[in-house]
């Protein structure tokens, strides 16, 4: 029966105009599995990823998943909406959608083509360097020739290599892809650390020791966000004055310490609510002392009340 299903899927790929070189390796894709806006990603069996040659002229309604999604536009243009922000994507653009982030993909122009990859980042998200550049992924990351001229070609070439390795399906294809994926994120991280987006040369001239201290702190926040961590305590923890800490933290994260901590708590609460945890439990487990404070902060960061967000997940 499984063989028959595989044959049917291969026939559908041919029917949909997918070239033989870009048909799914191993068991073909069997269809999307979505419940309450949560999509269960159909990875290639015994692997942690799936990449599609996508030439369909159709919309993909609002959904989210626990995989990181990386989209490369190979031909044409279309629109993506991620967490209420619209991205007009054109040929060559690369869009990274972080895990658990609501998004939808709009109709692609006739003759368009995009490669859509979904990756289980697994242990990658626990690396100190990934946590350090976490503020970049509080929203979708769009890379184009105009927005990231210095690193665009590197990222484009690396992701093109990932796509080629995937569809060739040679030995050790998954390990080779994840080694490339680490390189991909490393290029983004290095560019981020060298270009924190602040013209203050005194702040930008941060040595490796300061980088290590900030990395330590962000890792600490990532695992202890539910604790009562004040700005003064955070500054003392890594040996900075309050004034210097405030400047250097914002230089690297592009936000204040308070906003960064709140965003981490709200992200945790979103994950809990998405898994049908009661609102009160999600509030206290994500670090809020009162339900009223939680509701105000959640509405401020998501434009939805916790109840509205939970209902939207069930809709």
C-alpha positions in Angstrom: 0.0 0.0 0.0 2.8 2.4 0.8 4.4 1.8 -2.6 1.1 2.7 -4.3 0.9 5.9 -2.2 4.4 6.8 -3.3 3.6 6.2 -7.0 0.5 8.3 -6.7 2.5 11.2 -5.2 5.2 11.0 -7.8 2.5 11.1 -10.5 1.0 14.2 -8.8 4.4 15.9 -8.8 4.7 15.2 -12.6 1.2 16.4 -13.1 1.9 19.6 -11.3 4.8 20.4 -13.6 7.6 19.7 -11.2 10.8 18.8 -13.1 12.2 15.3 -12.4 15.3 16.9 -10.8 13.2 18.6 -8.2 10.9 15.9 -7.0 10.9 14.8 -3.4 13.6 12.4 -2.3 12.5 9.3 -0.3 8.8 9.3 0.5 7.1 12.1 -1.4 5.1 14.8 0.4 1.7 13.4 1.4 -0.1 16.7 2.2 -0.4 19.4 4.8 -1.6 18.5 8.3 -3.0 21.6 10.1 -5.1 21.8 13.3 -6.0 25.1 14.9 -3.5 26.9 12.6 -0.7 24.7 13.9 0.9 22.8 11.0 2.7 19.5 11.7 5.6 19.6 9.4 6.0 16.5 7.2 9.7 16.1 7.2 11.4 13.6 5.0 11.2 10.3 7.0 14.1 9.9 9.5 15.3 13.4 8.9 14.7 16.9 10.2 13.8 18.9 7.1 11.8 19.2 3.9 12.3 21.5 0.9 9.7 22.1 -1.8 10.0 23.2 -5.4 6.8 25.3 -5.2 5.3 26.6 -8.4 1.7 26.6 -7.2 -0.5 29.6 -7.9 -2.4 29.5 -4.5 -2.6 31.1 -1.1 -1.4 29.5 2.1 -3.7 30.7 4.9 -2.5 31.8 8.3 -0.6 29.1 10.1 2.5 28.4 12.2 4.8 25.5 13.0 7.8 24.6 15.2 10.1 24.6 12.2 12.1 27.5 10.9 11.0 28.3 7.3 13.4 29.7 4.7 12.0 30.8 1.4 14.0 31.7 -1.7 12.2 33.4 -4.6 13.6 31.8 -7.8 11.2 33.5 -10.3 8.5 36.1 -10.1 7.2 37.8 -7.0 4.6 37.4 -4.3 3.6 38.6 -0.9 4.2 37.1 2.6 2.5 38.3 5.7 4.4 37.5 8.9 3.1 38.5 12.3 1.0 41.3 10.6 4.0 42.7 8.7 3.8 42.5 4.9 6.8 41.6 2.8 6.8 42.1 -1.0 9.2 39.5 -2.2 10.9 39.6 -5.6 13.2 37.3 -7.5 16.3 36.4 -5.5 14.9 37.5 -2.1 15.4 35.2 0.9 12.9 35.3 3.8 13.5 33.5 7.2 10.4 32.9 9.2 11.2 32.0 12.8 9.4 29.0 14.6 6.0 29.6 16.1 5.4 32.8 14.1 2.0 33.2 12.4 2.4 33.8 8.7 0.6 33.4 5.4 1.9 33.3 1.8 -0.2 35.1 -0.8 -0.9 34.1 -4.4 2.2 34.0 -6.6 2.2 35.6 -10.0 1.7 33.2 -13.0 4.9 31.4 -13.9 6.5 32.1 -10.5 8.7 29.7 -8.5 9.9 29.6 -4.9 11.8 27.1 -2.9 10.3 26.6 0.6 12.4 24.9 3.2 11.4 23.9 6.7 14.1 23.0 9.2 14.0 21.6 12.7 16.8 23.8 14.3 17.1 21.4 17.2 20.3 22.0 19.2 21.2 25.0 16.9 18.8 27.3 18.9 20.7 26.4 22.1 24.1 27.5 20.8 25.3 30.6 22.6 26.0 32.4 19.2 22.4 31.7 18.1 21.0 33.1 21.3 23.2 36.2 20.9 21.6 37.0 17.6 18.1 36.1 18.8 16.8 39.7 18.6 17.1 39.4 14.9 14.4 36.7 14.9 11.8 38.6 16.9 10.4 39.2 13.5 10.9 37.7 10.0 14.4 38.3 8.5 14.4 39.5 4.9 17.6 39.4 3.0 17.9 41.1 -0.5 20.6 42.7 -2.5 19.4 46.1 -1.3 18.8 45.3 2.3 21.9 43.2 3.0 24.3 44.0 0.2 27.5 42.8 2.0 26.2 39.3 2.9 23.4 38.7 0.4 25.5 36.8 -2.2 27.0 34.6 0.5 23.6 33.7 1.8 22.1 33.2 -1.7 25.0 30.8 -2.6 24.8 28.8 0.6 21.1 28.3 0.4 21.4 27.4 -3.3 23.9 24.7 -2.2 21.4 23.5 0.4 18.7 23.1 -2.3 21.1 21.3 -4.7 22.3 18.9 -2.0 18.7 18.1 -1.0 17.4 17.2 -4.4 20.5 15.2 -5.4 19.9 13.1 -2.3 23.5 11.7 -2.2 25.0 10.0 0.8 25.1 12.0 4.0 22.8 14.6 2.4 21.2 15.7 5.8 24.5 16.2 7.6 25.9 18.2 4.6 22.8 20.4 4.6 22.9 21.1 8.3 26.6 22.0 8.1 25.6 24.5 5.4 22.7 25.7 7.5 25.1 26.4 10.4 27.3 28.4 7.9 24.2 30.2 6.7 23.2 31.4 10.2 26.9 32.1 11.1 27.1 34.6 8.2 23.9 36.3 9.5 25.3 36.4 13.0 28.7 37.8 12.0 27.1 40.5 10.0 24.8 41.3 12.9 27.6 41.5 15.4 29.7 43.8 13.2 26.8 46.0 12.2 24.6 46.5 15.3 22.9 49.5 13.6 24.3 52.3 15.8 26.5 55.1 14.6 28.1 55.6 18.0 31.7 54.4 17.4 32.3 54.1 21.2 29.5 51.6 21.5 30.2 49.8 18.3 33.8 49.2 19.2 33.0 46.2 21.4 35.7 43.7 22.1 35.4 40.0 22.3 35.2 40.0 26.1 32.2 42.2 26.1 30.6 40.0 23.4 31.2 36.9 25.6 29.6 38.7 28.6 26.5 39.7 26.6 26.3 36.2 25.2 26.3 34.8 28.7 23.6 37.2 29.8 21.3 36.4 26.8 21.7 32.7 27.5 20.9 33.3 31.1 17.7 35.2 30.1 16.8 32.5 27.7 16.6 29.9 30.4 15.6 32.1 33.4 13.1 34.6 31.8 10.4 33.7 34.3 12.6 35.0 37.2 12.4 38.6 38.4 15.5 39.9 36.6 16.0 43.7 36.9 18.2 45.9 34.7 20.5 46.6 37.7 20.9 42.9 38.4 21.6 42.2 34.8 24.3 44.9 34.6 25.9 43.7 37.8 25.8 40.1 36.6 28.3 40.9 33.8 30.2 43.6 35.6 28.9 46.7 33.7 27.7 50.0 35.1 24.0 50.6 34.6 24.6 53.4 32.1 27.1 51.5 29.9 25.0 48.3 30.1 22.0 50.2 28.8 23.9 51.6 25.8 25.7 48.4 24.9 22.7 46.2 25.3 20.6 48.3 23.0 23.5 48.5 20.5 23.5 44.7 20.1 19.9 43.8 20.5 18.3 46.9 18.9 15.9 47.1 21.8 16.0 47.9 25.5 16.6 45.3 28.3 13.0 45.6 29.4 11.6 45.0 25.9 14.0 42.1 25.3 12.9 40.3 28.5 9.2 41.0 27.9 9.5 39.7 24.4 11.1 36.5 25.6 8.3 36.0 28.1 5.6 36.7 25.6 7.2 34.3 23.1 7.1 31.6 25.8 3.5 32.4 26.6 2.5 32.2 23.0 4.0 28.7 22.8 2.1 27.7 26.0 -1.2 29.1 24.8 -0.7 27.5 21.4 -0.6 24.2 23.2 -3.9 25.0 25.0 -2.5 25.8 28.4 -4.9 27.9 30.6 -4.2 31.6 30.4 -3.5 32.0 34.1 -1.0 29.2 34.1 0.7 30.6 31.0 0.9 34.0 32.7 2.7 32.8 35.8 4.9 30.3 34.1 6.2 32.9 31.7 7.2 35.2 34.5 4.3 37.6 35.2 3.1 38.2 38.7 -0.5 39.2 37.9 -2.9 38.3 35.2 -3.7 41.9 34.5 0.0 42.7 33.9 0.3 39.7 31.6 -2.8 40.7 29.6 -1.5 44.3 29.1 1.9 43.1 28.0 0.6 40.4 25.7 -1.7 42.9 24.0 1.1 45.4 23.7 3.4 42.9 22.0 0.9 40.9 19.8 -2.0 43.3 19.3 -4.2 40.5 20.7 -5.4 39.7 24.2 -4.4 36.3 25.5 -7.9 35.1 25.0 -8.1 36.4 21.5 -4.8 34.8 20.7 -5.9 31.5 22.1 -9.2 31.6 20.2 -7.3 32.5 17.0 -5.2 29.3 17.4 -8.4 27.3 17.8 -10.2 28.9 14.9 
